[in-house]
Amino acid sequence: MDHKDRFIDLSLTEADLVAAGGHVLAAYVLQPAEGQDFLTTVAQFAAESGRGTQVPLGTEDEFSRNLDVIAYQAEAASGLVKLAFPLALFDFNVTDGGASISSFLNLLVGNTQGMAEIAAVKLHDFHLPEGFLTTFAGPATTIARLWRHLGRDEVAGGMIVGAILKPKLGLRPEGLAEAAYQFWRGGDLVENDQPQGNQSFAPLAETLPLMADALKRAQDETGSGKVFSMNISCDDPVEMETRAAMALEAFADMPESLAFHVDAYLAGPMALAHARRRFGGHFLGAHRAGHAAVTSPRSDRGYSAFVLTKIARLLGASGIHTGTMGFGRMEGDEADRPIACMIAQDSAAGPYFAQEWHGMARSAAIVSGGINALRLPSFLENLGHSNFILAAGGGAFGHVDGPEAGALSLRQAEACWLERADPIAFAVDHPEFKRAFHSFESDADIIQPGWRRVFSPETNNL
């Protein structure tokens, strides 16, 4: 069945589609299967993305024919394909009229991912018109709440020095609480690693009271606010609520110190949306564990990390793990910078579409994945600001002098960048930052190759 005349209209302009506000626009890179014509495959892809199929249908009528998904751009050389989805195709909640990411993903990356005519197809960007975007909840709480608790400026409070508890598994309740306490003495926020939950060796009923006690001691000793971000990811919303209720009880005397996060990819959109609805008064983080199965640049199907992150803001994440743009150990590069801009600005450019957020609250970037004090200044220079949450792991707990020194080294690294100081010269008078050179020697040799001549026995400047 030849769909080209019906499902492709290259006379449509993107500017007109955006101005009309009646469609969701989506940009893909598509490669037909061997022996398949490009435009024929694009037409079949557009048909399958919406209400079409591969055979004539006796059940369709004139109204349904007006809801076709149309390919308005198709470039065989690059594989770029842009589709326009009529808004009427999308599902809305019975309870409150809100839009559904499950429906959104069903249409944009549903059955089409398995079409035999297609060798590869990946969603890289999408554009939502105001009338559709504003039906999503968006964040209920922002980073301003954390900055306020930490005694910072609520508009640009600077880097929140955070850490993901390490090792990610194996610590018993006392060990987890002690690791958190040591970091809180120098830092601001401690987050469960994504697998940490209710393991037999660290049941929540024992762990949470100890974490609350550790946080309170750190706050009392330092005179500064501290935050614990608890992982409440699980299969069942009732179980999620039970775990959150346990944390709320343990932190009843200091609820402003409690945040939650969920695995937005593995637990799915429902987990993030439900957490936002039930616990919107707390900062809600979205972790990306497992996302590279579909978002990796080496994957030619699924959708990109940019798409996943943009979806998390729509669902209501206060903060979203964004990676390190190639400055850490996880996959990514400087091209990931638009991710942090898209979630934290009112208007931002994506790889294919500009997006206006029409007053939706902003999400903060949560930067994790191998950042340490030596890598941080270059990362900040690339990003251009430090208004985000750093969630270091080994970069904090791998410091030779322990987690407190690791936290202080990260705080000093931000100060080094803010002063635009030479890192080696700055380290001379900042002991925890200086000791980071000895903690991460292989990084130091690459990033600051002259450090050994300065920090050597001969100079009495170890």
C-alpha positions as CSV (number, residue, x, y, z in Angstrom):
1,M,0.0,0.0,0.0
2,D,1.6,3.3,-1.1
3,H,1.1,6.0,1.5
4,K,3.3,8.7,0.0
5,D,0.5,10.9,-1.3
6,R,-1.4,10.7,2.0
7,F,1.2,10.7,4.8
8,I,3.9,13.0,3.3
9,D,3.4,16.7,2.7
10,L,6.7,18.5,2.1
11,S,4.9,21.7,1.4
12,L,4.1,22.2,5.1
13,T,6.5,24.6,6.8
14,E,7.6,24.2,10.4
15,A,7.0,27.8,11.1
16,D,3.4,27.5,10.1
17,L,2.9,24.3,12.2
18,V,4.4,25.9,15.2
19,A,2.4,29.1,14.8
20,A,-0.9,27.1,14.5
21,G,-0.2,25.2,17.7
22,G,-2.2,22.2,16.6
23,H,0.5,19.5,16.4
24,V,3.3,17.9,18.4
25,L,6.4,17.9,16.2
26,A,9.0,15.2,16.4
27,A,12.5,14.8,14.8
28,Y,13.9,11.4,14.0
29,V,16.9,10.0,12.2
30,L,15.7,7.1,10.1
31,Q,17.4,4.4,8.0
32,P,15.3,2.2,5.8
33,A,15.9,-1.6,5.8
34,E,18.0,-2.8,2.9
35,G,16.2,-2.6,-0.4
36,Q,13.5,-0.2,0.9
37,D,12.8,3.1,-0.7
38,F,13.4,6.1,1.6
39,L,10.2,8.1,1.0
40,T,8.0,4.9,0.9
41,T,9.5,3.9,4.3
42,V,8.9,7.4,5.6
43,A,5.3,7.3,4.6
44,Q,4.8,3.9,6.2
45,F,6.5,5.2,9.3
46,A,4.2,8.2,9.5
47,A,1.1,6.1,8.9
48,E,2.1,3.6,11.7
49,S,2.9,6.5,14.0
50,G,-0.7,7.6,14.1
51,R,-3.9,6.0,12.9
52,G,-2.8,4.4,9.6
53,T,-1.8,0.8,8.9
54,Q,-0.5,-1.3,6.0
55,V,-3.9,-2.2,4.4
56,P,-7.0,-0.2,3.4
57,L,-9.5,0.0,6.3
58,G,-13.3,-0.2,5.9
59,T,-13.7,1.2,9.5
60,E,-12.2,4.6,8.9
61,D,-14.4,7.7,8.2
62,E,-13.8,11.3,7.1
63,F,-13.2,12.5,10.7
64,S,-10.5,9.9,11.4
65,R,-8.8,10.6,8.0
66,N,-8.3,14.2,9.3
67,L,-6.1,12.9,12.1
68,D,-3.3,11.6,10.0
69,V,0.3,12.0,11.2
70,I,2.1,13.8,8.4
71,A,5.8,13.8,7.5
72,Y,6.6,17.4,6.6
73,Q,10.4,17.0,6.2
74,A,12.3,14.0,4.9
75,E,16.0,14.1,3.9
76,A,17.4,10.9,2.5
77,A,21.0,11.9,2.8
78,S,20.9,12.6,6.5
79,G,18.0,10.4,7.4
80,L,16.3,13.3,9.1
81,V,12.5,12.9,9.3
82,K,10.1,15.3,11.0
83,L,6.5,14.3,11.8
84,A,3.5,16.4,12.8
85,F,1.1,14.6,15.3
86,P,-2.4,16.2,15.6
87,L,-3.1,17.0,19.3
88,A,-6.4,15.0,19.1
89,L,-4.5,11.8,18.9
90,F,-3.1,12.1,22.5
91,D,-4.7,10.7,25.6
92,F,-5.8,12.8,28.6
93,N,-6.5,11.9,32.2
94,V,-10.1,11.3,33.2
95,T,-9.4,12.6,36.7
96,D,-7.9,16.0,35.9
97,G,-7.5,16.4,32.2
98,G,-3.8,16.3,32.3
99,A,-1.7,14.9,29.5
100,S,-0.1,11.4,29.6
101,I,3.5,10.7,28.8
102,S,2.6,7.0,28.4
103,S,0.3,8.0,25.5
104,F,2.9,10.5,24.2
105,L,5.6,7.8,24.1
106,N,3.2,5.2,22.6
107,L,2.7,7.5,19.6
108,L,6.2,8.8,19.2
109,V,8.2,5.7,19.9
110,G,5.6,2.9,20.0
111,N,5.1,0.1,17.4
112,T,7.2,2.0,14.8
113,Q,10.4,0.8,16.7
114,G,9.7,-2.7,15.5
115,M,8.8,-2.1,11.8
116,A,10.4,-4.5,9.5
117,E,10.8,-1.8,6.8
118,I,13.1,0.2,9.1
119,A,16.7,-0.6,10.0
120,A,17.1,2.2,12.5
121,V,15.0,5.0,13.8
122,K,15.6,7.2,16.8
123,L,13.7,10.2,18.3
124,H,16.1,13.1,19.0
125,D,13.8,16.0,19.8
126,F,10.2,17.1,20.0
127,H,8.2,20.4,20.2
128,L,5.1,20.9,22.2
129,P,2.6,23.7,21.6
130,E,1.4,25.8,24.5
131,G,-2.0,24.3,24.6
132,F,-0.6,20.8,25.1
133,L,2.5,21.6,27.2
134,T,0.5,23.3,29.9
135,T,-1.7,20.2,30.5
136,F,1.4,18.5,32.0
137,A,2.0,19.1,35.7
138,G,5.6,20.1,35.7
139,P,7.7,20.5,38.8
140,A,5.9,21.4,42.1
141,T,9.1,22.2,43.9
142,T,12.3,23.6,42.6
143,I,15.9,24.0,43.6
144,A,15.0,27.3,45.3
145,R,13.6,25.3,48.2
146,L,16.9,23.6,48.7
147,W,18.8,26.8,48.4
148,R,16.5,28.4,51.0
149,H,17.1,25.5,53.4
150,L,20.9,25.9,52.9
151,G,20.7,29.7,53.5
152,R,21.5,30.6,49.9
153,D,20.2,33.1,47.4
154,E,17.0,31.5,46.0
155,V,17.6,32.7,42.4
156,A,21.2,31.7,41.8
157,G,22.4,29.9,44.9
158,G,25.3,28.1,43.4
159,M,26.4,24.5,43.4
160,I,24.8,22.2,45.9
161,V,27.6,19.9,46.9
162,G,26.1,16.5,46.9
163,A,27.2,12.9,46.8
164,I,25.7,9.5,46.0
165,L,26.4,7.0,48.8
166,K,29.2,4.6,47.9
167,P,29.7,1.7,47.8
168,K,26.3,1.5,46.0
169,L,25.5,-1.8,47.8
170,G,26.9,-3.7,50.8
171,L,26.8,-1.1,53.6
172,R,24.7,-1.9,56.6
173,P,22.6,0.7,58.3
174,E,25.4,2.0,60.6
175,G,27.8,2.2,57.7
176,L,25.4,4.0,55.5
177,A,24.6,6.6,58.2
178,E,28.3,7.1,59.0
179,A,29.2,7.6,55.3
180,A,26.5,10.1,55.0
181,Y,27.5,11.9,58.2
182,Q,31.1,12.2,57.1
183,F,30.1,13.7,53.8
184,W,27.5,16.1,55.4
185,R,30.3,17.5,57.6
186,G,31.7,19.1,54.4
187,G,28.9,18.9,51.9
188,D,25.2,19.7,51.5
189,L,23.2,16.7,50.2
190,V,23.5,12.9,50.3
191,E,21.5,10.8,47.8
192,N,20.9,7.0,47.8
193,D,22.5,5.3,44.9
194,Q,19.9,3.9,42.5
195,P,20.0,0.3,43.7
196,Q,19.8,1.2,47.4
197,G,16.4,0.4,48.8
198,N,15.2,-2.2,51.4
199,Q,17.9,-4.8,51.1
200,S,18.0,-7.5,53.8
201,F,21.4,-6.2,55.2
202,A,20.1,-2.6,55.3
203,P,16.3,-2.6,56.0
204,L,14.7,0.8,55.8
205,A,13.2,0.4,59.2
206,E,16.7,0.4,60.7
207,T,18.4,2.6,58.2
208,L,16.1,5.7,58.1
209,P,16.3,6.6,61.8
210,L,20.1,6.4,61.7
211,M,20.2,8.6,58.6
212,A,18.0,11.1,60.3
213,D,20.2,11.1,63.4
214,A,23.3,11.5,61.3
215,L,21.8,14.4,59.4
216,K,20.7,16.2,62.6
217,R,24.2,15.8,64.1
218,A,25.8,17.2,61.0
219,Q,23.4,20.2,61.0
220,D,24.0,20.9,64.6
221,E,27.8,20.6,64.3
222,T,28.1,22.7,61.2
223,G,25.3,25.2,61.7
224,S,24.2,24.6,58.1
225,G,21.2,22.9,56.5
226,K,21.7,19.4,55.1
227,V,19.5,17.3,52.7
228,F,18.9,13.6,52.3
229,S,17.4,12.4,49.0
230,M,15.8,9.0,49.5
231,N,15.3,6.5,46.7
232,I,11.6,5.5,46.7
233,S,11.7,3.6,43.4
234,C,9.7,0.3,43.3
235,D,7.1,-1.5,41.3
236,D,4.0,-0.6,43.2
237,P,2.6,2.9,44.1
238,V,1.4,1.7,47.4
239,E,4.9,0.4,48.3
240,M,6.3,3.7,47.1
241,E,4.0,5.6,49.5
242,T,4.9,3.2,52.3
243,R,8.6,3.9,51.9
244,A,8.0,7.6,51.7
245,A,5.8,7.5,54.8
246,M,8.6,5.8,56.7
247,A,11.1,8.5,55.7
248,L,8.6,11.2,56.7
249,E,8.2,9.7,60.1
250,A,12.0,9.4,60.6
251,F,12.5,13.0,59.5
252,A,9.3,14.4,61.2
253,D,11.3,17.0,63.1
254,M,13.1,18.3,60.0
255,P,10.9,17.7,56.9
256,E,12.8,20.4,55.0
257,S,15.8,18.2,55.0
258,L,14.1,15.3,53.2
259,A,13.9,14.9,49.4
260,F,12.8,12.0,47.3
261,H,14.0,10.5,44.0
262,V,12.8,7.8,41.6
263,D,14.4,5.9,38.7
264,A,12.5,7.7,36.0
265,Y,13.5,5.2,33.2
266,L,13.4,1.9,35.0
267,A,10.4,2.6,37.3
268,G,8.9,4.5,34.4
269,P,6.7,7.6,33.9
270,M,4.0,6.4,36.3
271,A,6.5,6.3,39.2
272,L,7.7,9.9,38.6
273,A,4.2,11.2,38.0
274,H,2.8,9.5,41.1
275,A,5.6,10.7,43.3
276,R,5.1,14.3,42.1
277,R,1.3,14.0,42.8
278,R,1.8,12.5,46.3
279,F,4.9,14.3,47.5
280,G,5.0,17.5,45.6
281,G,6.0,19.5,48.6
282,H,9.4,17.8,48.6
283,F,12.2,18.2,46.1
284,L,11.8,15.3,43.7
285,G,14.8,14.0,41.7
286,A,14.7,11.8,38.6
287,H,17.5,9.3,38.2
288,R,18.3,7.9,34.7
289,A,19.6,4.4,35.6
290,G,19.3,2.1,32.6
291,H,18.5,4.8,30.1
292,A,21.6,4.2,27.9
293,A,19.9,1.0,26.7
294,V,17.9,3.3,24.4
295,T,19.5,6.7,24.6
296,S,23.2,5.9,24.0
297,P,24.7,7.5,20.9
298,R,25.7,4.0,19.9
299,S,22.1,2.9,19.9
300,D,20.2,3.5,16.6
301,R,16.7,3.0,18.0
302,G,14.7,4.4,20.9
303,Y,15.1,8.1,21.9
304,S,17.9,10.3,23.0
305,A,19.0,11.4,26.5
306,F,17.7,14.9,25.6
307,V,14.2,13.5,25.0
308,L,14.2,11.6,28.3
309,T,15.3,14.6,30.2
310,K,12.7,16.9,28.6
311,I,10.0,14.4,29.5
312,A,11.1,14.3,33.1
313,R,10.5,18.1,33.4
314,L,7.0,17.6,32.0
315,L,6.3,14.9,34.5
316,G,7.3,17.1,37.4
317,A,10.9,16.3,38.4
318,S,12.5,19.0,40.5
319,G,15.9,17.9,39.5
320,I,17.1,15.5,36.7
321,H,20.3,13.6,36.4
322,T,21.9,15.0,33.2
323,G,25.3,13.3,33.0
324,T,28.6,15.2,32.8
325,M,28.9,16.2,29.1
326,G,32.0,13.9,28.8
327,F,33.8,15.4,31.8
328,G,33.1,12.3,33.9
329,R,33.3,8.6,33.3
330,M,29.8,8.1,31.8
331,E,29.1,8.3,28.1
332,G,28.3,11.8,26.8
333,D,30.0,14.9,25.4
334,E,29.7,18.7,25.1
335,A,26.7,18.2,22.8
336,D,24.8,17.3,25.9
337,R,24.9,20.9,27.1
338,P,21.5,21.7,25.7
339,I,20.0,19.1,28.1
340,A,20.9,21.3,31.1
341,C,19.7,24.4,29.3
342,M,16.4,22.9,28.2
343,I,15.3,21.9,31.7
344,A,16.5,25.0,33.6
345,Q,15.4,27.8,31.3
346,D,12.0,29.3,30.3
347,S,13.0,29.2,26.6
348,A,15.7,27.0,25.1
349,A,17.0,25.5,21.9
350,G,17.1,21.8,21.4
351,P,19.0,20.0,18.7
352,Y,16.0,20.5,16.2
353,F,13.4,22.6,17.9
354,A,13.2,25.7,20.2
355,Q,10.9,25.2,23.1
356,E,8.9,27.8,25.1
357,W,7.9,26.5,28.6
358,H,5.1,29.0,29.1
359,G,5.7,29.5,32.8
360,M,6.3,25.8,33.8
361,A,8.6,25.6,36.8
362,R,12.2,24.8,36.0
363,S,14.1,21.6,36.8
364,A,17.6,21.7,38.2
365,A,20.4,19.7,36.6
366,I,21.8,16.9,38.9
367,V,25.3,16.3,37.6
368,S,26.7,12.8,38.3
369,G,28.9,10.2,36.7
370,G,32.6,10.4,37.6
371,I,33.1,14.1,38.4
372,N,35.8,14.9,40.9
373,A,37.4,18.2,42.1
374,L,40.0,18.1,39.3
375,R,37.4,17.7,36.5
376,L,34.9,20.1,38.0
377,P,36.5,23.5,36.9
378,S,36.5,22.5,33.2
379,F,32.9,21.2,33.5
380,L,31.8,24.5,35.0
381,E,33.6,26.4,32.3
382,N,31.8,24.4,29.6
383,L,28.4,24.9,31.3
384,G,28.9,28.5,32.2
385,H,27.4,28.5,35.7
386,S,27.3,26.5,38.9
387,N,23.6,26.6,39.7
388,F,23.0,22.9,39.9
389,I,23.2,19.9,42.2
390,L,26.5,17.9,42.0
391,A,26.0,14.3,42.9
392,A,29.5,13.0,43.1
393,G,30.3,9.4,44.0
394,G,33.9,8.2,43.8
395,G,34.8,11.9,43.4
396,A,33.7,12.4,47.0
397,F,34.2,9.0,48.7
398,G,37.4,8.3,46.8
399,H,39.3,11.3,48.4
400,V,42.3,10.0,50.2
401,D,41.3,11.9,53.4
402,G,37.8,10.7,53.4
403,P,34.3,11.9,52.5
404,E,34.4,15.2,54.5
405,A,37.6,16.2,52.7
406,G,36.1,15.0,49.4
407,A,33.1,17.3,49.9
408,L,35.4,20.2,50.8
409,S,37.6,19.6,47.8
410,L,34.5,19.9,45.5
411,R,33.4,23.1,47.2
412,Q,36.8,24.5,46.8
413,A,36.9,23.5,43.1
414,E,33.8,25.6,42.5
415,A,35.5,28.5,44.3
416,C,38.5,28.0,42.1
417,W,36.4,28.3,39.0
418,L,34.4,31.3,40.3
419,E,37.7,33.1,40.9
420,R,39.0,32.0,37.5
421,A,42.2,30.9,39.4
422,D,44.9,28.6,38.2
423,P,44.0,25.2,39.8
424,I,47.6,24.4,40.8
425,A,48.2,27.8,42.4
426,F,44.7,27.7,44.0
427,A,45.4,24.3,45.5
428,V,48.5,25.5,47.4
429,D,46.3,27.3,49.9
430,H,43.3,24.9,49.8
431,P,44.4,21.6,51.4
432,E,41.4,19.4,50.5
433,F,41.6,20.5,46.8
434,K,45.3,19.9,46.8
435,R,44.9,16.4,48.2
436,A,42.5,15.7,45.4
437,F,45.5,15.7,43.1
438,H,46.9,12.8,45.1
439,S,43.5,11.2,45.3
440,F,43.0,11.1,41.5
441,E,46.5,11.1,40.2
442,S,45.7,9.8,36.7
443,D,43.2,12.7,36.1
444,A,45.7,15.1,37.6
445,D,48.4,14.0,35.1
446,I,46.1,14.6,32.2
447,I,44.3,17.8,33.3
448,Q,47.1,19.5,35.2
449,P,50.3,17.8,34.0
450,G,52.7,20.1,35.9
451,W,51.2,19.3,39.3
452,R,53.9,16.8,40.4
453,R,56.6,19.5,40.1
454,V,54.7,21.8,42.5
455,F,53.4,19.2,45.0
456,S,56.6,17.3,45.6
457,P,58.9,16.6,48.6
458,E,61.5,18.9,47.1
459,T,59.1,21.9,47.2
460,N,57.9,21.0,50.8
461,N,54.4,21.4,49.3
462,L,52.9,17.9,49.4
